[in-house]
Amino acid sequence: MVVVGLSRIDRPVAGASLGRRHFGRFDRLAFFEFLRRDPWFVFETFVVKENMIRNTIVEATVTEWNRAGWKARLLFFLIIALIGGMAAQSTC
């Protein structure tokens, strides 16, 4: 079966099941297809909006950290140390 006029991302796939490797390939193909069709959308999504999201998260984290009491801060550091210790144990 030959499909005329469709890009590589739109062509049907031969076979019944797709593995993770295929999904990764299709993700890359879809990204480059978006980049080819609308480069401004890709730029805006990965550069402009990423900076806005990162700034929002940083501002919210700083605000909550300043509002937290000393007990909450101590608990936070203890949890981080516990997670670090568990990660070190699992890699050995």
Backbone as a ProteinNet text record, in pm:
[ID]
protein_1_A
[PRIMARY]
MVVVGLSRIDRPVAGASLGRRHFGRFDRLAFFEFLRRDPWFVFETFVVKENMIRNTIVEATVTEWNRAGWKARLLFFLIIALIGGMAAQSTC
[TERTIARY]
84.8	0	89.1	67.7	145.6	54.4	97.4	20.5	93.6	24.5	84.6	44.1	138.8	107	116.2	154.1	166.8	313.6	340.1	477.4	513.3	639	682.8	608.3	568.6	500.3	357.7	297.5	158.4	142.1	248.7	238.5	201	118.3	83.4	203.8	201.6	312.2	275.4	366.4	343.8	368.1	280.4	294	188.8	163.9	54.3	95.4	217.6	253.9	374	376.3	486.3	555.6	687.2	764	806.5	876.4	924.3	1020	1098.2	1192.3	1118.8	1005.4	927.7	866.1	818.4	759.6	864.3	985.7	1092.4	1122.2	1120.5	1143.4	1032.6	908.1	795.9	795.4	841	854.1	951.5	1066	1164.6	1109.9	1044.6	987	881.7	799.1	695	757.8	863.1	929.5	983.5	1053.8	1110.4	1002.7	891.5	779.4	720	703.5	659.3	759	887.5	992	988.3	964.7	960.2	837.1	722.2	597	580.9	623.1	602.4	720	831	947.6	922.2	834.4	805	737.9	647.6	581.5	683.7	779	882	968.1	1010	1090.5	1014.7	888.7	808.5	787.2	763.4	738.1	861.1	975.4	1093.7	1183	1164.1	1249.7	1168.7	1068.6	994	912.3	828.4	740.7	817.8	927.6	1008.1	1063.8	1110.9	1162	1051.4	931.8	819.8	782.4	777.7	742.5	849.2	977.5	1085.5	1081.9	1059	1052.3	935.6	821.8	706.3	735.8	798.3	831.4	931.4	1032.3	1133.7	1069.7	985.7	919.9	830	754.1	666.7	748.3	860.2	944.2	1007.2	1056.2	1116.7	1012	892.6	785.9	750.7	733.7	699.6	813.4	936.9	1050.8	1056.8	1031	1033.7	919.4	806.5	692.5	703.3	787.6	798.9	873.6	834.1	902.3	1027.3	1099.3	1224.5	1202.1	1088.5	1059.9	1038.3	965.8	941.8	1071.8	1158.1	1286.9	1375	1376.8	1454.4	1401	1270.6	1209.5	1246	1245.9	1283.1	1425.2	1519.7	1658.2	1675.3	1601.7	1609.4	1556.6	1448.7	1392.9	1490.4	1552.5	1650.9	1769.4	1816.7	1928	1887.4	1764.1	1715.2	1707.9	1656.4	1647.4	1787.3	1880.9	2019.1	2082.9	2058.1	2111.4	2053	1923.1	1860	1912.8	1935.9	1989.7	2131.9	2211.4	2348.1	2349.6	2256.1	2246	2208.4	2119.6	2069.1	2170	2269.1	2368.1	2485.1	2501.6	2616	2590.5
-118.1	0	124.1	211.1	333.5	451	534	651.3	773	850.2	964.9	1092.3	1183.5	1313.6	1324	1218.1	1224.2	1234.9	1307.5	1315.4	1185.7	1173.3	1048.4	1020.9	1124.6	1104.3	1055.2	1087.6	1051.6	916.8	855.7	727.9	617.5	522.8	410.4	320.6	252.3	166.8	22.8	-50.5	-192.8	-269	-358.2	-435.4	-395.5	-483.5	-462.3	-390.7	-412.2	-355.8	-262.8	-162.8	-67.8	-77.4	-80.7	-83.9	55.9	64	194	258.5	176.9	229.9	303.6	248.2	311	442.2	444.8	568.8	679.5	645.8	744.5	797.7	708.4	750.5	843.3	808.1	891.7	1025.9	1027.2	1154.9	1247.6	1192.9	1274.2	1321.4	1231.1	1270	1379	1365	1465.9	1600.4	1598.1	1724.1	1793.8	1720.7	1783	1824.2	1753	1794.5	1926.6	1939.2	2066.6	2177.1	2146.1	2245.5	2291.2	2197.6	2231.8	2315.4	2278.4	2346.8	2480.4	2487.5	2610.9	2633.1	2686.7	2705	2803.5	2901.8	2996.3	2926.6	2831.2	2756.2	2680.6	2615.4	2538.8	2632.4	2745.5	2841.9	2893.2	2930.2	2985	2881.4	2756	2650.5	2618.1	2601.6	2553.3	2662.9	2787.1	2894.7	2994.3	3054.9	3161.2	3106.4	3005.9	2954.4	2876.7	2813.2	2741.3	2837.8	2954.2	3053.8	3106.4	3126.5	3174.1	3070.5	2944.4	2837.8	2825.6	2828.3	2817.3	2933.8	3056	3172.4	3161.2	3111.9	3093.9	2993.1	2881.9	2779.2	2833.1	2904.2	2960.1	3061.6	3149.3	3249.5	3184.2	3081	3012.7	2940.3	2879.2	2807.9	2904.8	3017.4	3116.6	3171.1	3197	3247.6	3147.5	3020.5	2918.4	2895.5	2901.8	2882.8	2995.2	3118.5	3231.4	3225	3167.6	3157	3039.1	2939.6	2819	2849.4	2780.9	2794.5	2708.4	2717.7	2644.2	2494.1	2449.6	2305.3	2247.5	2320.9	2273.9	2268.7	2367.3	2368	2252.2	2226	2114	1981.9	1965.7	1844.7	1827.3	1934	1928.7	1875.4	1929.8	1885	1741.3	1699.5	1560.9	1465.6	1503.3	1419.4	1410.2	1522.5	1521.5	1431.8	1438.6	1353.1	1207.3	1177	1039.1	986	1065.1	1023.5	1003.4	1091.8	1076.5	950.5	920.4	797.4	672.4	676.1	561.3	544.8	654.1	645.6	589.4	629.5	578.6	430.3	384.9	243.3	158.4	211.6	131.3	120.7	209.5	202.6	113	76.4	-8.2	-152.8
0	0	0	-93	-105.2	-74.2	18.5	55.7	-1.1	-81.4	-148	-75.9	-56.9	-1.9	148.9	216.1	361.8	399.5	505.8	554.5	625	665.3	728.6	858.5	928.8	1056.6	1036.1	920.2	894.8	827.1	781.9	712.2	809.5	767.4	854.3	880	992.2	1033.2	1003.1	940.2	915.6	1044.3	1080	1203.1	1303.4	1397.7	1491.1	1618.4	1666	1795.9	1782.1	1867.1	1870.1	2005.2	2003.1	2127.5	2167.3	2279.1	2327.3	2228	2161.2	2063.2	1951.9	1910	1803.8	1850.3	1973.8	2024.3	2033	2073	2075.4	1936.6	1838	1699.9	1653.6	1685.3	1644.3	1716.7	1841.6	1913.3	1842.1	1803.2	1731.4	1596.7	1524.4	1395.8	1413.4	1516.1	1540.4	1576.1	1657.2	1693.4	1569.5	1485.3	1366.2	1266.8	1266	1180.6	1232.2	1365.1	1423	1390.3	1404.2	1376.9	1231.1	1141.2	999.3	965.4	1023.7	990.1	1061.2	1186.6	1263.4	1358.8	1311.3	1398.4	1512.7	1492.4	1599.9	1718.3	1691.1	1797.4	1880.5	1813.8	1885.5	1969.6	1913.7	1988	2110.1	2088.4	2197.7	2307.4	2268.9	2367.2	2449.4	2383.7	2454.3	2509.4	2470.3	2520.7	2602.6	2542.7	2609.6	2725.4	2698.1	2803.8	2909.3	2871.4	2969.8	3073.9	3029.3	3122.9	3213.7	3158.9	3240.3	3346.1	3308.7	3403.1	3510.6	3470.3	3567.7	3666.8	3618	3706.4	3803.8	3757	3845.3	3955.1	3919.9	4019.6	4120.9	4074.7	4166.4	4260.9	4208	4292.9	4397.7	4358.2	4453.3	4560	4518.9	4615.6	4715.3	4667.2	4757.9	4854.2	4804.8	4891.5	5001.1	4962.7	5062.2	5160.6	5112.1	5201.5	5304.4	5262.1	5354.7	5455	5416.1	5506.7	5602.2	5569.2	5651.1	5780.9	5884.1	6013.1	6017.1	6128.4	6139.8	6145.2	6200.5	6207.1	6066.9	5984.8	5848.1	5768.8	5789.4	5719.1	5764.5	5895.9	5948.4	5893.9	5891.6	5837.3	5690	5614.6	5473.2	5456.5	5533.1	5520.6	5567.2	5669.1	5713.7	5606.9	5542.7	5435.9	5319	5281	5172.1	5208.7	5334.1	5377.1	5376.7	5417.1	5415.4	5272.4	5181.1	5040.2	4983.8	5016.2	4970.4	5024.8	5152.5	5211.6	5146.8	5119.1	5054.1	4911.1	4841.1	4704.6	4705.8	4805.7	4815.8	4846	4928	4962.5	4841.3	4758.2	4645.4	4532.3	4524.5	4416.6	4451.3	4574.7	4613.7	4587
[MASK]
++++++++++++++++++++++++++++++++++++++++++++++++++++++++++++++++++++++++++++++++++++++++++++

